[in-house]
């Protein structure tokens, strides 16, 4: 989608203005609309990977055994932002009458 937008010769600002009322058009493109968002998402992904790898290394040093359940807990803790974001997106795009998503 991003390549199609760029190939059309329309700037991201023009594309955003034309599709202002259709937020679903932007899902997945937000990192390309604003550099600060892109940096934030990249930093969060890096931090999640780093935390999981550090936990894995700690486990190996401590006992020589990897506790997969604990690695999953670390990953879940570090990716909470993604789950919250997904819930919000789901709420925004829930088109069922009275179909509010409970967080």
Buried (B, 14 or more C-beta within 10 A) or exposed (E): EEEEBEEEEBEBEEBBEEEEEEEEBBEEBBBBBEEEEEEBBEEBEEEBEEBBEEBBEEBEEEEEEEBEEBBEEBBEEBBEEEEEBEEEBEEEEEEEEEEEBEE
